[in-house]
Amino acid sequence: MSTYLEERIEWYDHNYRMGTPLISDTQFDQLEANLYRINPKANYFTKKTILPLPSLPKNRIGLFINGLTLKTRLIIEPKIDGCAIAIQYIDGELVKAISRKGRDITNKIKKIPDIPKQIAIRGLFQVRGELFSPSEYERSTYSQRQAAAYIRAADSKSDHLRFCSFQIINGRLNQHESLNYLKKLNFTIPEYKSLKFTSQVEMFRNQWINKKLFTNYPTDGIVVKINSRKLQLLREKSCGVYPFWQMAIKK
């Protein structure tokens, strides 16, 4: 019974990520819950431990916006200069954290003050964010060095570091909903701006350059994201690039 259900879920999940969903999110979540109730150690759960942390495409904003309508909703977030981290929870327990290079840093991440050790969620939950030092936000390279030193060191203090979460890796919500959901789970989320028109990107870029935007973070740019989850998946499918629904812009 569980094998058949697992195959169905994998098929639905594959079609969803290819941009051709066959059932609603509510129906899919119910199937996942049923499988977990029947067999919590199913391969579907144990093999879904890949935590992708690719570098974002940079500065090709014209190419990024090409093909989007003028009124495509976008989200602008700070490009925090730190170390990319992916965290995995199972049944609400923090069980794994990795750096971009794939290093297991679970024990170190558990010591960061603003990372929840437990969350009120059943099943698999994966979060991406940035480990950084907020103490000297005017010097972004300092922040990155501090975060990297903490990850490398065998024994070091963590109270000077913070974690800002900005993506649910295995999520099905749009970007705005994802950020608000993360906040409800007690994650720290970034300040962000919602754009009504794609033409507003350059305005916010200039605000950041002139130190009028995201000044409370150590930043080396801004990140532009497509808000719609459906459009995110379609962009990945059509461009063959993950995650081409978001773009980093520097000076």
C-alpha positions in Angstrom: 0.0 0.0 0.0 2.7 2.5 1.0 4.8 1.7 -2.1 1.9 2.5 -4.4 1.1 5.7 -2.5 4.8 6.7 -2.6 4.9 6.2 -6.4 1.8 8.4 -6.8 3.3 11.2 -4.6 6.6 11.1 -6.5 4.7 11.3 -9.8 2.6 14.3 -8.6 5.6 16.0 -7.2 7.6 15.6 -10.5 4.7 17.1 -12.5 4.4 20.0 -10.1 8.0 20.9 -10.4 7.8 20.6 -14.1 5.1 23.3 -14.1 2.2 20.9 -14.9 0.4 20.2 -11.5 -2.1 17.4 -11.6 -3.7 18.0 -8.2 -4.1 20.9 -5.8 -1.6 21.7 -3.1 -4.1 20.7 -0.4 -4.6 17.3 -2.0 -0.9 16.8 -2.4 -0.3 17.7 1.3 -2.9 15.2 2.3 -1.2 12.4 0.3 2.1 13.3 1.9 0.5 13.2 5.4 -1.1 9.8 4.7 2.2 8.3 3.5 4.0 9.7 6.6 1.3 8.2 8.9 1.6 4.8 7.1 5.4 4.7 6.7 7.5 7.6 8.1 10.7 5.9 6.9 9.6 5.7 3.3 12.3 6.4 0.7 10.3 9.5 -0.4 11.2 11.1 2.9 14.7 9.8 3.5 16.0 10.5 0.0 14.6 14.1 -0.1 17.6 15.3 1.9 19.3 17.3 -0.9 19.6 20.9 0.1 20.4 22.9 -3.0 22.5 26.0 -2.5 23.4 27.2 -5.9 24.9 30.7 -6.5 22.4 33.1 -7.9 22.8 34.4 -11.4 24.1 38.0 -11.3 23.5 41.3 -13.0 21.7 40.1 -16.2 18.5 41.9 -15.1 17.5 42.6 -18.7 17.6 38.9 -19.6 15.8 38.1 -16.3 12.9 40.5 -16.9 12.7 39.5 -20.6 9.4 37.6 -21.2 7.7 38.9 -18.0 4.7 41.1 -18.3 5.0 44.7 -17.0 2.7 43.8 -14.1 4.5 40.6 -13.1 4.8 40.9 -9.3 8.4 41.0 -8.1 10.0 41.0 -4.6 13.1 42.9 -3.8 15.3 41.6 -0.9 18.7 42.6 0.4 21.6 40.5 -0.8 23.1 39.9 2.6 26.8 39.2 2.5 27.4 36.2 4.6 27.5 32.4 4.2 24.6 30.5 2.5 23.1 27.9 4.7 20.4 25.2 4.2 18.6 23.8 7.2 16.4 20.7 7.3 13.7 19.8 9.8 11.9 16.5 10.2 8.8 16.5 12.3 9.8 19.9 13.7 13.3 18.9 14.8 16.4 20.5 13.3 18.3 17.5 12.0 20.7 18.8 9.4 22.4 22.0 8.2 24.9 22.3 5.4 27.1 25.1 4.0 27.3 25.9 0.2 30.3 23.6 -0.1 28.2 20.7 1.4 29.9 20.7 4.8 27.7 19.4 7.6 27.5 22.2 10.2 24.4 21.0 12.1 25.9 21.3 15.6 27.2 24.8 14.8 23.9 26.1 13.4 22.1 24.8 16.5 24.1 27.4 18.5 22.9 30.4 16.5 20.5 32.3 18.7 17.8 33.2 16.2 17.5 29.8 14.5 14.6 27.8 15.9 15.6 24.3 17.2 12.0 23.2 16.9 9.1 24.3 14.7 5.4 23.3 14.7 5.5 21.3 11.5 5.2 17.6 10.7 7.2 15.9 7.9 10.0 17.5 5.9 10.8 21.2 6.0 13.8 22.8 4.3 15.0 26.4 4.7 17.6 28.5 2.9 19.1 31.6 4.4 22.3 33.6 5.2 24.5 33.4 8.2 26.0 36.9 8.8 27.3 39.3 11.3 25.1 42.4 11.8 27.6 44.2 14.1 29.3 46.1 11.3 26.7 46.4 8.5 28.8 49.1 6.7 31.5 46.5 6.0 29.9 43.6 4.2 33.1 41.7 3.7 33.6 41.7 7.4 30.3 40.0 7.9 31.2 37.3 5.4 34.6 36.7 7.0 33.0 36.4 10.4 30.4 33.9 9.3 33.0 31.8 7.4 35.4 31.8 10.3 32.7 30.5 12.6 31.9 27.6 10.2 35.6 26.7 9.8 36.7 27.0 13.4 36.6 23.9 15.6 35.4 26.0 18.6 34.2 29.6 18.4 31.5 31.8 19.8 28.2 32.3 17.9 26.5 35.1 19.8 27.7 37.7 17.3 26.1 36.0 14.3 22.5 36.0 13.0 20.6 33.9 10.5 18.2 35.5 8.0 15.9 33.0 6.2 14.4 33.8 2.8 13.3 30.7 1.1 11.4 27.4 1.8 13.4 25.1 -0.4 10.6 22.4 -0.7 7.8 24.9 -0.4 4.7 25.5 -2.6 3.9 29.1 -1.5 4.7 32.3 -3.4 7.6 34.3 -2.1 5.5 36.8 -0.1 3.6 33.9 1.5 6.8 32.0 2.2 8.4 34.9 4.0 5.3 35.4 6.2 5.1 31.7 6.9 8.7 31.6 8.0 8.1 34.6 10.3 5.2 32.7 11.9 7.6 29.9 12.6 9.9 32.3 14.4 12.5 32.6 11.8 14.1 36.0 11.1 13.2 37.2 7.6 14.7 40.1 5.6 13.1 43.4 5.0 11.6 43.3 1.5 9.7 45.4 -1.0 6.9 44.3 -3.3 6.9 45.8 -6.8 3.8 46.4 -8.8 5.7 46.9 -12.0 8.9 45.4 -13.4 10.0 48.8 -14.3 10.5 49.7 -10.6 13.6 47.4 -10.3 16.1 50.2 -11.3 14.5 52.6 -8.9 15.1 50.3 -5.9 18.6 49.5 -7.2 19.5 53.2 -7.1 18.0 53.5 -3.6 20.3 50.7 -2.5 23.3 52.3 -4.2 22.6 55.6 -2.5 22.3 53.8 0.9 18.5 54.5 1.2 17.5 50.9 1.2 18.3 47.9 3.4 20.8 49.9 5.4 20.4 47.6 8.5 22.2 44.7 6.7 25.7 44.0 5.4 24.8 43.9 1.7 26.7 43.6 -1.5 23.6 44.0 -3.7 19.9 43.3 -4.0 18.0 40.2 -5.0 15.0 40.4 -7.4 12.6 37.5 -7.2 9.4 36.5 -9.1 6.7 36.3 -6.5 4.4 33.7 -8.2 5.4 30.1 -7.4 3.8 28.9 -10.6 6.0 31.4 -12.6 9.1 30.4 -10.7 8.6 26.8 -11.7 7.8 27.7 -15.3 10.9 29.9 -15.5 13.1 27.0 -14.2 11.6 24.6 -16.7 11.8 26.9 -19.7 15.3 28.3 -19.0 16.8 25.1 -17.7 18.6 27.1 -15.0 18.0 26.7 -11.2 17.0 29.1 -9.7 16.4 31.5 -12.6 13.4 33.0 -10.9 15.7 35.2 -8.8 18.5 37.4 -9.8 21.3 39.2 -7.8 22.1 42.8 -8.8 25.3 44.4 -7.6 26.7 47.9 -8.3 
